Amino acid sequence: MQTGSTNQQAGSLSGVVKSLFDARKIVLAVFGLITLYMLWSAAHLKIDAGFKKNVPQEHEYMQTYFQYQQSFGGANRVLIALEAVGDDTGKAGDIFTPTFFERLEAVTKAVQSVKGVDPSQVSSLFTPNTRFTEITEEGFEGGPVVPADFKPVPEDLERVRENVLKAGIIGRLVANDFSAAMISAQLLENDPQTGEKLNYIEFAKALEADIRGKFQDDKVKVHIIGFAKVMGDVSDGAKGVLAFFAVAILITAVLLFIFTRSGKLTAWSIVCSLIAVIWQLGLLTTFGFGIDPMSILVPFLVFAIGVSHAVQVVNVFATEFVGGKTPLDCAKLACERLWVPGTAGLLAEMLGFLTLLLIKIDIIRELAITAAIGVGVVIFTNLVLLPLLLSWTRPGSGFAAAFARQQAIQGKFWDSIAGFARPGRAALTIVVALVLFGVGFWGSQKLYVGDSQAGAPQLRPDSRYNKDTAFITSKFSIGVDLISVIVEVKQPPEGSEEAANGIQEACSNFDRLNAIDEFAWHMSNVEGVQSVVSLADIAKIVNSATSEGNLNWRVLSRNQDVLAQATQRIPSSTGLLNSDCNVVPVMIFTQDHKADTISRVIDEVKRYTKANSRDDLTFRLATGAVGVMAATNEAVAAAKWPMLLGVYAAVTLLCLIAFRSVRGTICVILPLVLVSFLAEALMAGLGIGLTVATLPVVALGVGVGVDYGIYIFSRMRGLLRAGQSVESAYRETLHVTGSAVFFTGLTLAIGVATWMVSALQFQADMGKLLTFMFIVNMIGAVLLLPALAAYLFPRKKK
C-alpha cells in the first residue's frame, strides 16, 4: 500500500515537472519580469534602525521605563564629553580656560540644535537646569552654575569653579580631575511636529559632522557615546558586509568550478542564488520593511542557502549528463528527485526562522521575517528556475571526462566513509557522540545571557566608540551604564489618618526618605556599582548647608518641617523627584554592563526589596540603559528554550511529513541537537554571551544544517525500501550526493569564516559560530546519521 502511494506521488510529480518544462519559455519570461521589478524595489530599500526595536517593550521593566521616560529621562540619550588635552608629559588638561569654555558653550548650543535632540533635556554647565545652592548670611542663595553675565576671563572662570563645587556635579557634568566636561542629551523617538521616526543613522552622522568634526582639534578632544552612536558605527561597519559578500561570491564561484568542472554550471548556480537575494530585498521593500544594521548579514545567508541547494541540483544534472542523457532530461530528473527533499528542507528552515517570532523583541522578529522571506524565494529560484536554465545548458566537450574522473576519485573516499554504517564502527561513533554531548551539555551550562565586554558589544574592543566609553567611565562617576529603581509612594486608603493629613509623599516624611537612603547606601556597596545618587543624598547636603556647612549635620532631619525645607529647594528638573514628590528614582551607576554585573545588581535589588518590603513604598525596576539591558537579557533568557523547542518541533514535523518515518526523522534530528549543545559550549568558551544578536544564530544554524541530513536520508530511504542494507544504501547515497553535501558544508563554512576579520564584533562572533555549526552539522550528517540508521533500521539478510 505504501509503495503504491509512493508511486502515485512520483507520477503526480512527474506530471507537474513535464508541464513546467513544456512551458519553460513562458515561465522564464515571468521570472525575468519579476526579477526586474524586485531589482527596482530593492534599490529603494532603506536602513531602518530604532531604539524600541531592540528592547522587549512588553517586559515589566520596560513598562516602568516608558511610564517615567518623560519625567526622569530614558536610556535613549547621548553623552558628549569634551576633554581638555593635556601637555606632552601626560598631565591631564584643565577645563577652566577661556578656550575650553568657549568651546563647551558652542558645543552645547550645537547639540541642542541637532535634529532628534530634546532641547529641554540637554544638560551641561551652560544649561539653566544646572544650578547650585549655598547658604549665606542672608539665607539660601543660588543660581545657574554658569551665570548669564559670564565671560571667559580669569575672574569669571574662578567663580564658575566655585559654583561647580557648590553644585555637587563633580563626577557627573565635570570630570573628577577637572580634565573634561559632559553634555548629556535625551533623544526624541519621534519628531513632535511631523511624527517622523528618528533616523539614527543620519543622527549619528550629524554628531560626527556637526560636533566632532567641527569642534575637535589639538586643544579639545570630543568623546561621544550612546545608543544612536552605536547604531551609526554599526551601520558604517555594516558597509563592509558588501566587501565580504563579494569575497564570498568569489570563493563560492572558485569552489563551484572545482566541484562542477564547468563554468556554465557555476555561473547559473551563482546567478540563481543572487536572484534569490534580489527577490528577498525587493519583497522587504514591497511589504513596507526596511533592513536593520543588525540584520544586514541575512542576505548573505540566503545566498549561501541558495548555493547549497543549487549544488544538489547541479550534482544530479552533471551525474546524469555524464551518463549520456540530454540536458533537458537531466534537468527534469534533477527537478523530480530534489523537489520533495529540497522543498522539505527549505520549509523546515522557514518554519525554524519563523519560531523567532515567539521572541517579543522587534529586531529579532524582523530578522525572522527577513530570513523566512529569503528562504522561501530559494524554493523558486534554485529548485525551479535553475533546472529550467540548465535544460538549455550543454557543458563543454571535456566536461564529461573530467567530471567522471573526479567522481571516481571521490568514490574511493566515500567507500571508506560508508563503513560508518556498519554496526561495529557505528557503535563507536555513537559512543563518541554521547561523550561529545556530555561535554557540550556541561559547557552549555556556563553560557551566560548578556554582554561580555564593557563597551558596545557590537563593536571591536579597540573601536573608537569603546575607547570613548573607556575614557568617560574612567573620568566620570557616571556614564550610560545607569539603572534607576523607581520608588513610588503608595496612596493611603481613604479614611485613614495619613490620607486625612494629606501626607502622601516622600519629601517631608523621614521614615520614607530614610528607607530610600538605606536602600541607596546598600546598593552603593554592591560589587560592580560605581556610584548611587538619590533625593536623600541631596537633602543631606542641603541640610548641612543650612548649618554653616557642618558635616555633622549631613543627615536627614527627623523634623518634618526641616526635612521639607531641605527638599523643597531641589527642583524636579534635576530628575531626582517628580513635582508631587510621590515618585523618587534611585540612580545606580554601574562600572559596566557586563552580564554578571547586571544580574548581580538586579538580583540584589530584588533580594533587598523583598527582605525590606513596606506597605507605603513600592520599589520598581527599572529605567536607564542598564535597566533596558536587564529587561532584554531576561527576555532573551526566557525565550531561549521556547525558541529551540519551536525550531526543533518545526524541523521534526517537516521531516516526518517528508519521510513518513519516525526512525528516519530521529537520524536527521539527533545530530542537530548534538551540534546545538556543542555550539553553546563553544560560545561559553569564547566568551560570547547569549544576546539579541547571537540568539538567532542557533536557529539559523539548525535551519541550514538540516539540509545535509534531509538530502542524505531522502536518497537512503528509497534504497532501504528497495531492500538494500543500511551500509549498501548509504554507500550508494554517498556516491550520488555525498560530494555535494561535503562541498556545501565546506563552501558555507569558508564563506562565513571571512566574517571573523570584520570590523564589527557581532559579525565576527557570528562568523565563528556559523563556521563551526556548518562544518560540524555536515560531519554529523555524514558520520552520525548512518551510525544511528545502522541500529534503528533492521538488517537485511544476505
N, C-alpha and C positions, 0 to 999 in steps of 0.2 A: 504493500500500500504506500509506504513511504517512498519507494523507488518510483512508483507511478506518479506520485505527486511531484517528485523532483524532476522527472522527465517532462511533465506538463509545464512546470515553471520554466524549464530550459527552452521548451518550444515557444512559449509566450515571449520570452526574452529575445529569442532569435527573430521572431516576427517583428518586434519593436526595432531591433537593430537593422533588419532589412529595410523597413520603412524609412528609418533615419538616413541610411546611406543612399537610398533611392532618391531622396530629396536633399542630398548633401549640398548642392549649389544654393538652393534657397535657404537652407539652414545657415550656411556660411555667410550669406548676404545679411541675414538677420543678426548674426554675431558681429559682423563688421559695423552695422549701423549702431547697435547697442554700445560697442566699444568706443565709437566716435563720440556718442553722447556722454558716456562715462568719463572719457578723457576731458571733454569740455567741463563737465560737472566737477571733476577732481581738481581742475585748475582753479576753482573758486573755493576750495577747502580752506578753512581758517584755523589757526591755532586757538584753542579755547581753554584757557586756564582760569580757575576760580578758587577762592578760599573755601567756600561752603562745599564744593565738590569733594574736598579732601578730608572732610570730617563726617562722623556719624551724627547727623542732625537730630535723630530721634533719641539719642542717648541722654540719660538724665543729667549728666554734666553739661551737655550742650544746651539742654533746656534752661539750665541756670545761666549759662553763658549768654544765650540770646535774650533772656529776660532782663539781664542787668548790663547788657552791652552799651546802651546809651548812657547809663548812669555812671558806670565805672570803667568804660572803655573795654575793648575786646582784645583778642590775640592778634587781630589783623592790623598791625602797626609796623612802622619802620623806625629804627633808631639810627641817627646820624651823629657820629662823634667826630668833632674837629680836634685834631691833635696839633699842639704847638711843637714843631720839630725842634729837637734839642741840638746841641753842638756836636762836634766830631768826637768828643771824648766819651760820648754815650750818656751824658747827663740829660735828663728829661727837660723839655721846654716848660715855660711858664705862660699861662694863658693871659695873665694880667699885663698885656702890652697893647698899645694902640692898634697895631696891625691885626692882632688876633681878634680884638673886639669889633673892629670894623668888618672883618670877615664873618664873624659869628652873626652880627646883625644882618648882613647881606644874605647869608645862607638861610637864616630864619625866615626872612621875607620871601626868599625864593621857594622854600619848602611850602609855605602857606599858599603860594600861587600855583603849585603843581596840581594838575587836574587829577582828582581822585583823593586828595587830602581833605580832611575835615578841618578847616581853619580854626574852628573853636576848640579843637582838641590837639593843638600843637603846643608843646611846652619847651621852653628854653629860657636862658637868662633874660632874654629880651621880650618875652611874652608877659602880659599883665597878670596872668594866673600864677606867676612865680613871685611869691611875696615873702616878706619877713615880718616878724613881730618882736618887739622889745619893750621892756619896762623902763620908763624914765621917771624923773621926779614928778612929772605931770600925769603919769599913768601909762596906759598902753599906747604905744606908737608903732606904726608900721607902714608898709607900702611896697611897691614893686622893688625887687632886688636891684634892677637897673632903672633908676629914676627917669622921668620924662625929659629932664634937662641934662641928661648925661652927655658928656663929651669925652672922647678918648684922650684925656690928659691925665697926668700922674695923680692929681688930687681926686678926680672922679673915680679912677681905677682903684685907688686905695679905699674909697668909700664903698664901692661895689664889693671889694674883697671882704670888708667888714659885714656887709649885708648878707653875703653868701654864708658866712659863719653863723650869723644870727638865724638864717632861714632853715638851717638843717638840711641842706640839699647836697652836701658833700657825699659823694658816692652815688648820687642819683643824676643830677644835672651837671655836676662838676666832678672830675676825677679825684680820687683820693689823694693824689700827689699834685693836684692843680696843673696837670700837664695836658688836659683835654676838657672839652665841654660837650654836653649832649643836647641834641634836639630830638624830641620824641613826637611822632605824628601818628594819629589814628586815621585809618583809611575808610572811605565810604564804599560799600559793596556796590551801590547803585548811585548814579548821578541824581541828586534830589530834584533837579529841574526836568531832565529828559527821561529819567528812569533807566537809562542805558547802563548795562553792566560795566564794571571797571575792567579795562583791558590791562591785565597785569604785565603782559609782555611790553606794551607801549609805556606803561608806567615805569617799569624798570629801566627802559631806555632813557626816559626823561630824567630819572635820577642820575644816570651816568652822564648824560649830555649836559643837563642844566645845573647839576650840583657838583659832582666830582670833576667833570670836565672843565667847568668854569672857575671853580674855587680852590682846586688843589694845586699847590706849587711847592717850591723848596722850603717855604716857611710854615705852611699849614697843610696837613695831610687829612684826607677825608676817609672815614670808615663807615660803611653802610650795611646794615643787616635788617632782616625781616622777611616775612613770607613772600611778599611781592618781589623782593630782590632775589630770593631763591628761585622763584619761577622764571625770572628773567635770565639768570645764569644757566638754569637747566635748559631753557629754550635756546640759548646760544650754543650750549654743548650739544643739544639735540641736532643742530645743523650738521654736526659731524657724522650723524647717522647716515646721511646721504653718501658720504665717502665710504662708510662701512658697507652700505648697500651695494655700491659699485664694486668694491673688493669682493663681496660675497658672490655677486653675479659672475665676476671674472673667474674666481676659484671654482664655482659650480660649473661654469662652461668648460674649463680645462678638465675637470674630473669627469664630466659627462662625455666629453670627447674620448677620454681614455677608456671609459666604460663601453660606449656605443661604437667607437671606431668610425663615426660618421658625423661630418659637420652638419648635414641636413637634419638628422635626428636630434642633434644637440641644439641646433637653432630653434626648431619647433618646440622643444621642451622648455627652453628659456622664454620664448615668446609667449606661450600659453600661461606660464606661471606669472609673467609680468602683466598679462591681461587680467589675471585674477586680482592683482594688486590694484590695477586701474579701476576695475569694477568695484572693488571694496571702497576705495577712496571716493569714487563717484557716488556710490549709494549713500555714503555718510552725508555728503552734501545734499543729496536728494531728500533724505529723511530729516534734514534740518540739524544735523550734528556737526560739530567741529571735531578737532582731534587735540587731545591734551598732550603737553610735552611728555608726560609720564607714560603715554600710550603710543609714543612715536615709533616704538620698536615692533609693534604688532604687524604692520605691513610686511616687514622682513620675515616674520614668522609665517605669514600667509604665503609669501614667495617660497619659503623653504618647504612648507607643506605641499604646495603645488608641485615643486620639483620631485618630492618623494613619491607622489602618485604618478607623475609623468615618467619616472624611471621604470615603474612597473609596466606601464603601457608600452614604452619603447622596448623593454626587455622581451615582452611577449611578441611584439611586432618583429623584432630582429630575429628571434629564435625561429619563428615561422617562415620568415623570408629566406633565411639560410636553408630551411627545409624545402624550398622550391616553390612556395606559394606566391601569388601576385600581391602587390601592395594592398589592393582592395580587400582581398580575402584575409590578409594578415591583420589589417585594421579592424575588420569585422570580428575576427576571433579575439583580438585584444579587448574589444568592447564587450563581447559576450562573457569572457572569462573574468573580467575585472570589474564589471559594473556592480555586481552584488557586493563583493568584499570591499571594493573601493568606496561605494556609497555608504556601506555599513560603517566603515572606519571614519569617514568624514562626518556622518551623522552623529557617531559617538563623540567625536571631537566637538561638534557643535553643542550637543547637549551638555558635555562636560564644561564647556566655556559658559554656557547659559546658567549653570548652577552658581556661578559667581554672582548672579543677581540676588542670591539669598543674603549677600553681604550688604548691609544698608549704608554703604558709602558710595556716593555717586560716581566717583572716579573709577572705582572697581566695576561698577555696573556699566559704565561707558566702555571700559576695556572689554567686558564680556560681550557687549553688543558688537563692538568693532571686530573682535576676533571671530564671533559667530557669523557675522556677515561675510567676512573674508573666507572662512572655511566653506560656507555654503556655496559661494560662487565657484570654488575649485571643482565642485561636482560637475559644473557645466563646462568650465574652461579646460580642465585636464582629463575628464572622463568622457566628454562628448566632442568638444572642439578639436582636441589633439588627435584622437583617432580619425576624425574626418580629414584633417590636414595630412595625416600620414597616408591616407588612402591614395593620394596623388604623388607620394614621395617614393622614389626609387634610389636607394643608396648607391654609391659609386661601385665601379666594377670590382675593386679589390676588397669590398666590404665583407662579402660572404666568407671568403677565406680567412681574413683577419679575425672576424668575429668567431668563426668556428674554432680557430686555434686558441683564442682566448678562453672560450668555453671549455675546451678540452683541458687546458692547464688548470682552470678553476675547478673543474670536475674532480680532479685528484684531491684537491684540498677538501672539497665537500664530502668526498667519500670517507675521509678520516673524521670529519665532524659528525657524520651520520652515526658514528659509534656511540654518541651520547644517548641514542635511543635504545641501546642495549641495557638490559637490567643491571648488570654489574656497574658500568660506568654511570648509568642513570642514578643508582643508589648513592654513589659518591658525590655526584652533582647535587642531589637533594640535601645531603648532609652538609655540604659546603654552603648551600643556600640557607639552611637553617642556622648555621653559625653566623653567617653574614646578617641574617635577620635579627639575631640576638644582639650583634654589635650595633646594627642600625637602630634597633629599639632602645638600647641603652644610651646611645649617643643622642637620639632624638629627645630624650628626657632633659637634656641640657640646653635645648633650644629655648631661647628667651624671646619674648614679644616686645618689640620696640627697637630703638636705635642703639648702635654700639659705639658711636663717636659723639664728641661734644658739640660739634658744629652741625652743619646741614648734611645729613647722611646721603643726600642725592649727589653731593659733590665730593671731589677728592679732598683728603685732609689738608693738602697744601694749596688748595684753591684760594683765590683772593677773598672770597666770602668767608671761608673758615678762618683765614688769617685775621680778617676784620673782627670776627666773633671772638677769637682768642685775645685780641687787643682790648676789646670792650670789657670782657669778663675779667681781665687782669687789672684794668684801671678803675673800673666802677664796681660798686657793690650790687648793682642791678644789671639786668640785660633783658633779652627777650624771654629768658627762661624763668617765667613767673607763673605761679599758680595762686589764685586768690580763693580763699574759703569765705563764702558769703554767710555772715551771721545775721539771721533775721530775728527780730523781737516778735514773739507770738502775741497776738492780740488777746488780752484777758477776756474771760467770759463776761457777758453782760450782767450787770447787777453786782459784780464783785467790787471790793473796796478799791482795788487798783484802777478798775475802769472808772469808778466814781471820781477818783483823784486825777484821772487823766494822765497818769504816768505810764506811757506806753512806748517809751523809747529808751535808748541806752546812754545818752549823753549825761544825764543827771542822776543816773542810777548806779551807785557804787558797785553793788553786787553784780550787776550785769557787765559793766565795763571791766571790773576786776576779773570776771570769768574769761572775758575776751583776752585780757592781758596775760592771764596764766596760760591760756592756750597758745598765744603768740610766743611766750617765753619757752614753753615746752617745745614747740616746733623749731625754734631757733637753735636748739641743742640736738636736733636730729642730724645724723650724718648725711652730707650732701646739700644741706641748706646753707646758703651763703649769708642771707640776712632776712629779717622779718620786719615789716612795717605795719602798724595798726593805729587806730584812733587813740588808743590808750597811751602809746608812746608819745605822741604829740601833746596829749593832755598833760602828761607828767612834765614835759619840757615847759609848757606854759605855766603850770603851777609853780615850778621852780623859779620861772622868770618873775612872777608876782611876789616872790620872797627874796628879792635882790639877787637872784641867780644862785641862791644857796642850794648846793647839790643834795643836801639832806631833805629838801622839800620836793625832789624829783620823784614824787609818788602820786598816786591817785587819792584825792581827798575823800574822806567818808562823808563830808558835809555836802549835802545836795546842792546848796546854793554855790558853794565854792567850785564844785565839780562842773556845774552848769556854766559858771563864769569862764572856766578854763576851756570848755569845749565849744562854747558859742562863738569863739573867735577863730574857729577852724572852719573855713568855708567848704561847701560841698564840692566846689570846683577842684579841691585837692584830690578827690577820688577816695577819701577816707570815710565818707559817710554820705547818706542821702539827705535831702532837705528836711525830712522829718526825724532823722537820726534813729529810725527804726530798722535800718539796714546798714550794717557795718562790715566792710570787707577786711580780711586779714591777708595782706600781701606777702607771700612767701617766695623769695628769690632763691632759686636753686643754683648750684655750681654748674650744672649741665643738664641735659635732658636725656641722658642715657637711660636705658630700660630699667636697670636696677635702681637708679636714683629716683625715678618717677614712682616705681612700685613701692619703694621704701617710704617715700613721703606720703603717698596715698594711703598705704596700709596704716601708717602711724596716725594720720588724721582720723581714719575710721576707728582705730582702736581707742584713741583718746576720747573722741566724742561719744563713743558707746559707753566707755567707763565713767564719763562725767556728763551724762545726759541731764538736761534740765527741762522743766516744764515751760519756762518762759523764753528759751532761746533755741533756735534751730541752726545747726551748722551744715551748710550745703556746699558740696563740691559741684562744680568748680568753674572759675573763669581764668583767663590768662592763657598764654601759649602752652604752658606745661599742662594746664587743665584740659586743653583741647587734645594734647598728645595722650594724656591719660585716658580720655574717652575713646580715642582712636585705638590705642593699644588694647583696651578692654573689648572693644567691638571686634578687633581682629582676632583676639584670643577666643572670643565666643563663637566666631564664625568659622574657625579652622575646621573643627570636626564635622559640622553640618555640610560645609563645602566639600570636604573629602568624601564623606558618605554620599553626597549628591553626585559627585563626579563618578565614583565607582558604581553607584546604582545605575547611572545613565549608560556607562560603558558596558556594564554587565547585561543590562536589558537589551542593548543593541546586539551584543554578541549572541545572546540567547535567540533573538529573532533571526539573526543571520545564519547561525549554525544549527539551531534547533537541537543543541546538545549541551547538557549541563557540564559534562566532563570536558568538552572542548572549551567551554567558557572558563572553567577553572584553570585550564592550561594557559589561557591567554591572560587572565586577570592576576594570578598569583605572582608572576614576575614583576608586574607593575607595582603591586603592593610592596614587594621587597625593595624596589628602587625608590619608592616614596620614602620609606623609613631611612634608607641609606642617604638620600638627598637631605633629609632633615638633620641627620648626624653630620653630614658634610657642612651644612650651614652653621651648626653649632661649633664645629671645629675651626671654621674660617672666621668666626666672629660675626656672621651675618644674621641679624635678627629677623624675626617674622614681622614684616611691616606691610603697609598698604602696597608698596612696590614689589615685595617679594612673595606675598601670599598667593597672587595669581600664578606664579611660576610653577607651583605644584600642579595646578590644574592644567596648565599649558604642557608640562612635561608628560603627564598621564595621557592627555588628549592626543599628542603627537606620537607618543610611544606605543599606543595601542595598535597603530597601523602595522608595525612589524609582525605582531602576533596574529593579526587578522589575515594578513596576506599569506603567512606560512600555514596557518591551520586551515584556511579555506581550501588550499590546494591539497593538504593532507587528508581532509575529510572525505573528498571524493575517492582517493586511493584506498583509504581504510574501508569505505563502504564497498569498494570493488573486491575486497577480500585480501588485500595485501597486509603484511605485518607492519607494525609501527616503524621498525627500522627501515624496511624496504620503502614504505610510503614516505618516510622522512628523507631518505636518500634521493628519491626521485624529485621530491619537493625542492630540495636544495639545488639540484641541478637546474631546475626551472626558474626558481625565484630567489634562491639564496644569495646570488651575486647582487641582485637588485636591492635586497634588504641590507646587505652589508654596505653597499655603495651609498644607499640612502642615509644610513646612520653616520657614515664617515663624512659625507658631504654636509649634512646638517651640523655635525659637531665642529667641523673646520670653519664653517660659516660663522657660527656664534662665538667660536673661540677668539675671533678677531676683536670682539667687543671688550676683551679684557684690557686692552690698551686705550679704551675710551677715556675722554676727559670727565665723563660722568661716572660717579662711583656706583650708582644703582645699575647702570648699564653693564659695568664691569662685573658686578656681582651676578647679574642675570646671565652674563656670558659664561661664568664659571659653572653656575648651577645647570643651565641648559646643556652645556657641553657634556657635563657628567651624566645627565639624565638621558640624552640622546644616545650616547655610547653604551651606557650600562643597560638601558632598555633594549637596545639591539642585541647585546650579548645575552641578556636574559631570554629574549625570544628565540635565539639560535641555540642556546645550550640548555636552559632550564625547561622551556616548553616541551621539547621532545622527551626529556627525562621524566617529567610528570606524565606525559602521554604513555610512556612505557609501562607505567603501573596502573593508570586509570583505564586504559583500553585493553581488552583481553588479547592474549597472544593467539596468533593463528597457528594451527597445527600444520606441520610440514606435509 
